[in-house]
């Protein structure tokens, strides 16, 4: 099992959490998604999967839900 953490911007409510959780849950190998909502800020999304996820696939799923993957800190 692999665990990855991402920052997501633009989320403000439970509906946002549900949309991101649903889209990420559709990615192959994703077993569990947990969102720590920071309304109006950068929410933390933790994804458990059977293998490492492709960041671009995660970005596309978050985009499909209507939100944006935060840049990776340098």
C-alpha positions in Angstrom: 0.0 0.0 0.0 1.2 3.5 -0.9 0.1 6.7 0.8 0.4 10.1 -1.0 -0.6 13.5 0.3 -1.6 16.4 -2.0 -2.7 20.0 -1.5 -5.9 21.1 -3.2 -7.1 24.7 -3.6 -10.6 26.1 -4.0 -12.5 23.7 -1.7 -14.9 25.4 0.7 -17.5 22.8 1.8 -18.6 19.2 2.2 -19.8 19.0 -1.4 -16.3 20.0 -2.5 -14.8 17.2 -0.4 -17.3 14.7 -1.9 -16.5 15.7 -5.4 -12.7 15.4 -5.0 -13.1 12.1 -3.1 -15.3 10.7 -5.8 -13.0 11.7 -8.7 -9.8 10.4 -7.0 -11.6 7.2 -6.0 -12.0 6.4 -9.7 -8.3 6.3 -10.3 -7.0 2.7 -10.7 -5.6 1.3 -7.5 -7.1 3.9 -5.1 -8.3 2.3 -2.0 -9.1 5.2 0.3 -9.2 9.0 0.2 -9.3 11.4 3.2 -9.7 15.1 2.9 -8.8 17.6 5.6 -10.8 20.6 4.5 -9.2 24.1 4.9 -12.1 26.2 3.5 -10.7 28.8 1.2 -7.1 27.6 1.7 -5.1 24.6 0.8 -6.9 21.4 1.8 -4.8 18.3 2.5 -5.9 15.2 0.6 -4.4 11.8 1.6 -4.7 8.9 -0.8 -4.0 5.3 -0.1 -3.4 3.2 -3.2 -2.0 -0.1 -4.2 0.9 1.6 -6.1 2.3 5.1 -6.5 -0.1 7.4 -8.4 0.9 9.4 -11.4 0.8 13.1 -10.4 -0.7 14.1 -13.7 -3.6 11.6 -13.2 -4.2 13.0 -9.8 -4.1 16.6 -11.2 -6.6 15.6 -13.9 -9.0 14.0 -11.4 -8.9 17.0 -9.1 -9.4 19.3 -12.2 -12.4 17.2 -13.2 -13.9 17.8 -9.8 -13.5 21.5 -10.3 -10.5 22.3 -8.1 -6.7 22.7 -8.5 -3.8 20.7 -7.3 -1.5 23.0 -5.3 2.1 23.3 -6.5 4.6 21.0 -4.8 6.7 23.1 -2.4 10.3 23.5 -3.5 
